[in-house]
Amino acid sequence: MAEIMAAGAIDYRLEPLEREETLALQVLGILHEVLARPGLSEEAKDGLRRLIEAHRDHPERALLEHLCCLRTAAGS
């Protein structure tokens, strides 16, 4: 069973780059929607814009950091 799981993990890493590009495009769409909606404060939107700029090649990192910031702010 462990051999099958290990093989599956390797196969996952070998998926085509096209999937990653599709994921990046989907995340960019999500980020665009977040910025377009009125529910987020301008301060939070500015922070998100900075994260997007800081992670130009990896928008998923920008989204993750944004969500972590929101979670931290909600907890304080």
Contacts in CASP RR format, 6 or more apart in sequence:
PFRMAT RR
TARGET T0000
AUTHOR 0000-0000-0000
METHOD contacts of the structure
MODEL  1
MAEIMAAGAIDYRLEPLEREETLALQVLGILHEVLARPGLSEEAKDGLRR
LIEAHRDHPERALLEHLCCLRTAAGS
23 60 0 8 1.000
24 58 0 8 1.000
24 59 0 8 1.000
24 60 0 8 1.000
27 59 0 8 1.000
27 60 0 8 1.000
27 62 0 8 1.000
27 63 0 8 1.000
28 59 0 8 1.000
30 63 0 8 1.000
31 48 0 8 1.000
31 52 0 8 1.000
31 59 0 8 1.000
31 62 0 8 1.000
31 63 0 8 1.000
34 40 0 8 1.000
34 45 0 8 1.000
34 48 0 8 1.000
34 66 0 8 1.000
35 45 0 8 1.000
35 48 0 8 1.000
35 49 0 8 1.000
40 48 0 8 1.000
44 66 0 8 1.000
44 69 0 8 1.000
44 70 0 8 1.000
44 73 0 8 1.000
47 66 0 8 1.000
47 69 0 8 1.000
48 62 0 8 1.000
48 66 0 8 1.000
51 61 0 8 1.000
51 62 0 8 1.000
51 65 0 8 1.000
51 66 0 8 1.000
52 59 0 8 1.000
52 62 0 8 1.000
54 62 0 8 1.000
55 61 0 8 1.000
55 62 0 8 1.000
55 65 0 8 1.000
END
